[in-house]
Amino acid sequence: MTRGVLIEAGFNISLTYILFLLSSTQNLRKENNVSKPGGFFDLDGTFVRWQWSHAWIVALANAGLIERVVLDRTDEALVAYRKRQGDFDVFVNEMVQTFFDEERLVGVRVSDVEYVSQRLAVDGGDYVHVFARELNEAARELGYVCAIVTGSPTIAARAFADKHGIPIVLGTNLPNDGQRYTGGNVSHWMGRKHIAVQQIAKEHDIDLSRSFAIGDSEGDAKMFERVGYPIAFNPNMGLKRLAHGKWPIVVERKLIYATSWSKKGRYVQADLVDCLPAPLGEALTNRLNKLELLA
């Protein structure tokens, strides 16, 4: 074999080895960049047993950061609803206007509101639905990227999310300069939760087809349409109508009941593995069985 042939053979071997290394590196990158499943939680009435926004308004009023009359007006609508003399939406609208009012918190220190929000999470952050709490715990243990998508103020929702190990929050942002609230138009995701889900999925490389979303009102319906595993949880009448024939319904009272739409054209009792990806459904079932809460 001539010297030239040996050099050419050596070059070909080296080139083949280099191409092999490049291919291996690309495959490794693909393996490391595999999309992850996600979990998207509504907050008020879904994760939290009541309205986190209302608890936050109460906390701000008790701390003297907003006028007491604001809380009084909200509570008037709440009392009317509880007596079944008023509509729940009237109460919600009154509550939302508290933090949508462009002048409400002007001049208030952001750090003061943050402190009140953190104290609220410490004192009231455990008043949650067991199903949502255990779903979050099981999902995070399996590597799900969990997020809260809510109409509640981000600063309030963030304190709650931190308590429950949820890294991502998209909520209502109140204008401020970093030190004090300045007033002006707020930015929010109400009516646009599906866009929020898509944004989170893009930023965190989440595979929506393997992801779940859970909520209790028709405002969550568009979010449901973006994921592979939607759950209508303790749904109001609006969401119940939209869910009919499409999405599983889970109800938590003293026990937890899961139902799904059957081939016979009606809802029947279902296992959680029928409502969620199998590994997650199994893990959640084991957790709830230990608590003796599954019907």
C-alpha positions as a Markdown table, in Angstrom:
| # | Residue | x | y | z |
|---|---|---|---|---|
| 1 | Met | 0.0 | 0.0 | 0.0 |
| 2 | Thr | 1.4 | 3.4 | -1.0 |
| 3 | Arg | 1.9 | 6.2 | 1.4 |
| 4 | Gly | -0.8 | 8.3 | -0.5 |
| 5 | Val | -3.3 | 5.5 | -0.1 |
| 6 | Leu | -2.5 | 5.2 | 3.6 |
| 7 | Ile | -3.0 | 9.0 | 4.1 |
| 8 | Glu | -6.3 | 8.8 | 2.2 |
| 9 | Ala | -7.5 | 5.8 | 4.3 |
| 10 | Gly | -6.5 | 7.6 | 7.5 |
| 11 | Phe | -8.4 | 10.7 | 6.4 |
| 12 | Asn | -11.6 | 8.7 | 5.7 |
| 13 | Ile | -11.4 | 7.0 | 9.1 |
| 14 | Ser | -10.9 | 10.4 | 10.8 |
| 15 | Leu | -13.8 | 11.9 | 8.9 |
| 16 | Thr | -16.1 | 9.0 | 9.7 |
| 17 | Tyr | -15.1 | 9.3 | 13.4 |
| 18 | Ile | -15.8 | 13.0 | 13.4 |
| 19 | Leu | -19.2 | 12.5 | 11.7 |
| 20 | Phe | -20.0 | 9.8 | 14.3 |
| 21 | Leu | -19.1 | 12.2 | 17.2 |
| 22 | Leu | -21.3 | 15.0 | 15.6 |
| 23 | Ser | -24.2 | 12.6 | 15.2 |
| 24 | Ser | -23.9 | 11.3 | 18.8 |
| 25 | Thr | -23.8 | 14.9 | 20.1 |
| 26 | Gln | -26.9 | 15.9 | 18.2 |
| 27 | Asn | -28.7 | 12.8 | 19.5 |
| 28 | Leu | -27.7 | 13.6 | 23.0 |
| 29 | Arg | -29.0 | 17.1 | 22.6 |
| 30 | Lys | -32.3 | 15.8 | 21.3 |
| 31 | Glu | -32.6 | 13.5 | 24.3 |
| 32 | Asn | -31.9 | 16.3 | 26.7 |
| 33 | Asn | -34.4 | 18.5 | 24.9 |
| 34 | Val | -37.3 | 16.1 | 25.0 |
| 35 | Ser | -40.5 | 18.1 | 25.7 |
| 36 | Lys | -41.9 | 17.7 | 29.2 |
| 37 | Pro | -45.6 | 17.4 | 30.2 |
| 38 | Gly | -47.2 | 20.3 | 32.0 |
| 39 | Gly | -49.9 | 20.9 | 34.5 |
| 40 | Phe | -52.1 | 24.1 | 34.4 |
| 41 | Phe | -54.1 | 25.1 | 37.4 |
| 42 | Asp | -56.8 | 27.7 | 37.8 |
| 43 | Leu | -56.5 | 29.2 | 41.3 |
| 44 | Asp | -59.8 | 30.6 | 42.7 |
| 45 | Gly | -62.3 | 27.9 | 43.4 |
| 46 | Thr | -60.1 | 25.2 | 41.9 |
| 47 | Phe | -56.9 | 24.9 | 43.8 |
| 48 | Val | -58.1 | 27.2 | 46.6 |
| 49 | Arg | -61.4 | 26.1 | 48.2 |
| 50 | Trp | -62.8 | 29.7 | 48.1 |
| 51 | Gln | -61.7 | 32.9 | 46.3 |
| 52 | Trp | -58.0 | 33.7 | 46.8 |
| 53 | Ser | -58.6 | 37.2 | 45.5 |
| 54 | His | -61.2 | 37.8 | 48.2 |
| 55 | Ala | -58.9 | 36.6 | 50.9 |
| 56 | Trp | -56.3 | 39.0 | 49.5 |
| 57 | Ile | -58.6 | 41.9 | 49.6 |
| 58 | Val | -59.6 | 41.2 | 53.2 |
| 59 | Ala | -55.9 | 41.0 | 54.1 |
| 60 | Leu | -55.1 | 44.3 | 52.4 |
| 61 | Ala | -58.1 | 46.0 | 54.2 |
| 62 | Asn | -57.0 | 44.6 | 57.5 |
| 63 | Ala | -53.5 | 45.9 | 56.9 |
| 64 | Gly | -54.9 | 49.4 | 56.1 |
| 65 | Leu | -53.5 | 49.3 | 52.5 |
| 66 | Ile | -57.0 | 49.8 | 50.9 |
| 67 | Glu | -60.1 | 51.6 | 52.2 |
| 68 | Arg | -62.4 | 49.5 | 54.4 |
| 69 | Val | -65.4 | 50.6 | 52.3 |
| 70 | Val | -64.0 | 48.6 | 49.4 |
| 71 | Leu | -64.2 | 45.4 | 51.4 |
| 72 | Asp | -67.6 | 46.4 | 52.7 |
| 73 | Arg | -69.0 | 46.7 | 49.1 |
| 74 | Thr | -67.5 | 43.3 | 48.1 |
| 75 | Asp | -68.9 | 41.7 | 51.2 |
| 76 | Glu | -72.4 | 43.1 | 50.6 |
| 77 | Ala | -72.4 | 41.3 | 47.2 |
| 78 | Leu | -71.0 | 38.1 | 48.9 |
| 79 | Val | -73.7 | 38.1 | 51.6 |
| 80 | Ala | -76.4 | 38.5 | 48.9 |
| 81 | Tyr | -75.0 | 35.6 | 47.1 |
| 82 | Arg | -74.8 | 33.4 | 50.2 |
| 83 | Lys | -78.4 | 34.2 | 51.0 |
| 84 | Arg | -79.2 | 33.2 | 47.3 |
| 85 | Gln | -80.5 | 36.7 | 46.8 |
| 86 | Gly | -77.7 | 37.8 | 44.5 |
| 87 | Asp | -75.7 | 36.4 | 41.7 |
| 88 | Phe | -72.2 | 35.0 | 42.2 |
| 89 | Asp | -71.0 | 36.9 | 39.1 |
| 90 | Val | -72.0 | 40.2 | 40.8 |
| 91 | Phe | -69.8 | 39.3 | 43.7 |
| 92 | Val | -66.9 | 38.3 | 41.4 |
| 93 | Asn | -67.2 | 41.5 | 39.4 |
| 94 | Glu | -67.2 | 43.7 | 42.5 |
| 95 | Met | -64.1 | 41.8 | 43.8 |
| 96 | Val | -62.3 | 42.1 | 40.5 |
| 97 | Gln | -63.0 | 45.9 | 40.3 |
| 98 | Thr | -61.0 | 46.3 | 43.5 |
| 99 | Phe | -57.7 | 45.6 | 41.8 |
| 100 | Phe | -58.8 | 46.7 | 38.3 |
| 101 | Asp | -59.5 | 50.2 | 39.6 |
| 102 | Glu | -56.6 | 52.2 | 38.2 |
| 103 | Glu | -56.3 | 54.4 | 41.2 |
| 104 | Arg | -56.9 | 51.9 | 44.0 |
| 105 | Leu | -53.3 | 51.2 | 45.1 |
| 106 | Val | -51.6 | 54.3 | 43.8 |
| 107 | Gly | -48.7 | 55.2 | 46.2 |
| 108 | Val | -48.8 | 51.9 | 48.1 |
| 109 | Arg | -45.4 | 50.2 | 48.5 |
| 110 | Val | -45.0 | 47.1 | 46.5 |
| 111 | Ser | -43.0 | 45.6 | 49.4 |
| 112 | Asp | -46.0 | 46.1 | 51.8 |
| 113 | Val | -48.4 | 44.3 | 49.4 |
| 114 | Glu | -45.8 | 41.5 | 48.9 |
| 115 | Tyr | -45.5 | 41.1 | 52.7 |
| 116 | Val | -49.3 | 40.9 | 53.2 |
| 117 | Ser | -49.5 | 38.4 | 50.3 |
| 118 | Gln | -46.8 | 36.2 | 51.9 |
| 119 | Arg | -48.5 | 36.3 | 55.3 |
| 120 | Leu | -51.8 | 35.3 | 53.6 |
| 121 | Ala | -50.1 | 32.3 | 52.1 |
| 122 | Val | -48.7 | 31.3 | 55.4 |
| 123 | Asp | -52.0 | 31.7 | 57.2 |
| 124 | Gly | -54.4 | 30.6 | 54.5 |
| 125 | Gly | -52.5 | 28.7 | 51.9 |
| 126 | Asp | -53.5 | 25.3 | 53.2 |
| 127 | Tyr | -57.2 | 25.9 | 52.7 |
| 128 | Val | -57.2 | 24.0 | 49.4 |
| 129 | His | -59.0 | 21.2 | 47.6 |
| 130 | Val | -57.4 | 17.9 | 48.3 |
| 131 | Phe | -57.7 | 16.8 | 44.7 |
| 132 | Ala | -55.8 | 19.8 | 43.4 |
| 133 | Arg | -53.2 | 19.6 | 46.1 |
| 134 | Glu | -52.5 | 15.9 | 45.5 |
| 135 | Leu | -52.6 | 16.3 | 41.7 |
| 136 | Asn | -49.9 | 19.0 | 42.0 |
| 137 | Glu | -47.7 | 16.9 | 44.3 |
| 138 | Ala | -48.0 | 13.8 | 42.1 |
| 139 | Ala | -47.4 | 15.7 | 38.9 |
| 140 | Arg | -44.3 | 17.4 | 40.2 |
| 141 | Glu | -42.8 | 14.1 | 41.4 |
| 142 | Leu | -43.2 | 12.8 | 37.9 |
| 143 | Gly | -41.4 | 15.7 | 36.4 |
| 144 | Tyr | -44.4 | 17.8 | 35.2 |
| 145 | Val | -43.8 | 21.5 | 34.8 |
| 146 | Cys | -46.7 | 23.0 | 36.8 |
| 147 | Ala | -48.2 | 26.5 | 36.5 |
| 148 | Ile | -51.0 | 28.6 | 37.8 |
| 149 | Val | -53.0 | 30.6 | 35.3 |
| 150 | Thr | -55.4 | 33.0 | 37.1 |
| 151 | Gly | -57.3 | 36.2 | 37.1 |
| 152 | Ser | -56.0 | 36.9 | 40.6 |
| 153 | Pro | -53.2 | 39.5 | 41.1 |
| 154 | Thr | -49.9 | 37.9 | 40.3 |
| 155 | Ile | -48.3 | 39.1 | 43.5 |
| 156 | Ala | -51.0 | 37.3 | 45.5 |
| 157 | Ala | -50.9 | 34.1 | 43.4 |
| 158 | Arg | -47.1 | 34.0 | 43.5 |
| 159 | Ala | -47.1 | 33.8 | 47.3 |
| 160 | Phe | -49.5 | 30.9 | 47.1 |
| 161 | Ala | -47.6 | 29.2 | 44.3 |
| 162 | Asp | -44.3 | 29.4 | 46.3 |
| 163 | Lys | -46.0 | 27.6 | 49.2 |
| 164 | His | -47.0 | 24.8 | 46.9 |
| 165 | Gly | -43.8 | 24.5 | 44.9 |
| 166 | Ile | -45.3 | 25.8 | 41.7 |
| 167 | Pro | -42.7 | 27.7 | 39.7 |
| 168 | Ile | -44.8 | 29.5 | 37.1 |
| 169 | Val | -47.6 | 32.0 | 37.6 |
| 170 | Leu | -49.4 | 34.1 | 35.1 |
| 171 | Gly | -52.0 | 36.4 | 36.6 |
| 172 | Thr | -53.1 | 40.1 | 36.7 |
| 173 | Asn | -50.2 | 42.5 | 36.9 |
| 174 | Leu | -50.7 | 45.8 | 38.7 |
| 175 | Pro | -48.6 | 48.7 | 37.3 |
| 176 | Asn | -45.8 | 49.8 | 39.5 |
| 177 | Asp | -42.3 | 51.3 | 39.2 |
| 178 | Gly | -40.6 | 48.7 | 41.3 |
| 179 | Gln | -41.2 | 50.6 | 44.5 |
| 180 | Arg | -44.8 | 51.8 | 44.6 |
| 181 | Tyr | -48.0 | 51.2 | 42.6 |
| 182 | Thr | -48.5 | 53.8 | 40.0 |
| 183 | Gly | -52.0 | 53.2 | 38.7 |
| 184 | Gly | -52.9 | 52.7 | 35.0 |
| 185 | Asn | -54.2 | 49.9 | 33.0 |
| 186 | Val | -53.6 | 46.4 | 34.4 |
| 187 | Ser | -52.6 | 43.5 | 32.2 |
| 188 | His | -54.4 | 40.2 | 32.7 |
| 189 | Trp | -55.1 | 36.7 | 31.2 |
| 190 | Met | -58.9 | 36.6 | 31.8 |
| 191 | Gly | -60.5 | 35.4 | 28.6 |
| 192 | Arg | -57.1 | 34.6 | 27.3 |
| 193 | Lys | -55.9 | 31.6 | 29.4 |
| 194 | His | -55.4 | 29.5 | 26.2 |
| 195 | Ile | -52.8 | 32.1 | 25.1 |
| 196 | Ala | -51.2 | 32.0 | 28.5 |
| 197 | Val | -50.9 | 28.2 | 28.2 |
| 198 | Gln | -49.3 | 28.4 | 24.8 |
| 199 | Gln | -46.8 | 31.0 | 26.0 |
| 200 | Ile | -45.8 | 28.9 | 29.0 |
| 201 | Ala | -45.5 | 25.8 | 26.7 |
| 202 | Lys | -43.2 | 27.6 | 24.3 |
| 203 | Glu | -41.0 | 29.1 | 27.0 |
| 204 | His | -40.6 | 25.9 | 28.9 |
| 205 | Asp | -40.6 | 23.3 | 26.1 |
| 206 | Ile | -43.9 | 21.7 | 27.3 |
| 207 | Asp | -45.7 | 19.0 | 25.2 |
| 208 | Leu | -49.4 | 20.1 | 25.5 |
| 209 | Ser | -50.7 | 16.8 | 24.2 |
| 210 | Arg | -49.3 | 15.1 | 27.3 |
| 211 | Ser | -50.4 | 17.9 | 29.7 |
| 212 | Phe | -53.4 | 18.5 | 31.9 |
| 213 | Ala | -55.4 | 21.6 | 32.8 |
| 214 | Ile | -57.9 | 21.9 | 35.6 |
| 215 | Gly | -60.5 | 24.6 | 36.3 |
| 216 | Asp | -64.0 | 25.3 | 37.5 |
| 217 | Ser | -65.6 | 27.8 | 35.2 |
| 218 | Glu | -66.3 | 28.5 | 31.6 |
| 219 | Gly | -63.3 | 30.9 | 31.6 |
| 220 | Asp | -61.1 | 27.9 | 31.7 |
| 221 | Ala | -62.7 | 26.2 | 28.6 |
| 222 | Lys | -60.3 | 27.6 | 26.0 |
| 223 | Met | -57.4 | 26.5 | 28.2 |
| 224 | Phe | -58.9 | 23.0 | 28.2 |
| 225 | Glu | -58.9 | 22.9 | 24.4 |
| 226 | Arg | -55.1 | 23.3 | 24.3 |
| 227 | Val | -54.2 | 20.3 | 26.4 |
| 228 | Gly | -54.6 | 16.5 | 26.0 |
| 229 | Tyr | -56.1 | 16.0 | 29.5 |
| 230 | Pro | -58.6 | 18.7 | 30.6 |
| 231 | Ile | -60.5 | 18.2 | 33.9 |
| 232 | Ala | -63.7 | 20.2 | 34.8 |
| 233 | Phe | -63.4 | 20.3 | 38.5 |
| 234 | Asn | -66.5 | 21.2 | 40.6 |
| 235 | Pro | -67.7 | 23.0 | 37.5 |
| 236 | Asn | -70.2 | 25.8 | 37.5 |
| 237 | Met | -73.2 | 25.4 | 35.2 |
| 238 | Gly | -71.5 | 27.2 | 32.3 |
| 239 | Leu | -68.5 | 24.9 | 32.3 |
| 240 | Lys | -70.7 | 21.8 | 33.0 |
| 241 | Arg | -72.6 | 22.6 | 29.8 |
| 242 | Leu | -69.4 | 23.1 | 27.8 |
| 243 | Ala | -67.9 | 19.9 | 29.2 |
| 244 | His | -70.9 | 17.8 | 28.4 |
| 245 | Gly | -69.8 | 14.9 | 26.1 |
| 246 | Lys | -66.2 | 16.1 | 25.9 |
| 247 | Trp | -64.3 | 16.4 | 29.2 |
| 248 | Pro | -64.1 | 14.4 | 32.4 |
| 249 | Ile | -65.8 | 15.9 | 35.4 |
| 250 | Val | -64.3 | 15.6 | 38.9 |
| 251 | Val | -66.3 | 16.6 | 42.0 |
| 252 | Glu | -64.9 | 17.0 | 45.5 |
| 253 | Arg | -67.2 | 17.0 | 48.5 |
| 254 | Lys | -66.6 | 14.7 | 51.4 |
| 255 | Leu | -65.4 | 12.2 | 48.8 |
| 256 | Ile | -64.0 | 12.7 | 45.4 |
| 257 | Tyr | -66.0 | 11.5 | 42.4 |
| 258 | Ala | -64.6 | 11.2 | 38.9 |
| 259 | Thr | -66.8 | 10.7 | 35.8 |
| 260 | Ser | -66.1 | 10.5 | 32.1 |
| 261 | Trp | -68.3 | 10.4 | 29.0 |
| 262 | Ser | -69.1 | 6.9 | 27.9 |
| 263 | Lys | -69.8 | 5.3 | 24.5 |
| 264 | Lys | -73.4 | 5.0 | 25.6 |
| 265 | Gly | -73.7 | 8.8 | 25.6 |
| 266 | Arg | -73.8 | 9.5 | 29.3 |
| 267 | Tyr | -71.4 | 10.2 | 32.2 |
| 268 | Val | -70.3 | 7.2 | 34.2 |
| 269 | Gln | -68.0 | 6.8 | 37.2 |
| 270 | Ala | -64.4 | 6.7 | 36.0 |
| 271 | Asp | -60.9 | 5.8 | 37.2 |
| 272 | Leu | -58.4 | 8.6 | 37.3 |
| 273 | Val | -56.2 | 6.7 | 34.8 |
| 274 | Asp | -59.1 | 7.4 | 32.3 |
| 275 | Cys | -58.9 | 11.1 | 33.0 |
| 276 | Leu | -55.1 | 11.6 | 33.1 |
| 277 | Pro | -51.9 | 10.1 | 31.6 |
| 278 | Ala | -51.7 | 6.6 | 33.1 |
| 279 | Pro | -48.6 | 7.1 | 35.3 |
| 280 | Leu | -50.0 | 10.3 | 36.8 |
| 281 | Gly | -53.5 | 8.8 | 37.1 |
| 282 | Glu | -52.1 | 5.8 | 39.0 |
| 283 | Ala | -49.9 | 8.0 | 41.3 |
| 284 | Leu | -52.9 | 10.3 | 42.1 |
| 285 | Thr | -55.1 | 7.3 | 42.7 |
| 286 | Asn | -52.6 | 5.8 | 45.2 |
| 287 | Arg | -52.4 | 9.2 | 47.0 |
| 288 | Leu | -56.1 | 9.6 | 47.3 |
| 289 | Asn | -56.7 | 6.0 | 48.4 |
| 290 | Lys | -54.3 | 6.5 | 51.2 |
| 291 | Leu | -56.4 | 9.4 | 52.3 |
| 292 | Glu | -59.5 | 7.3 | 51.8 |
| 293 | Leu | -61.1 | 10.0 | 49.7 |
| 294 | Leu | -61.9 | 8.2 | 46.4 |
| 295 | Ala | -65.6 | 7.2 | 45.9 |
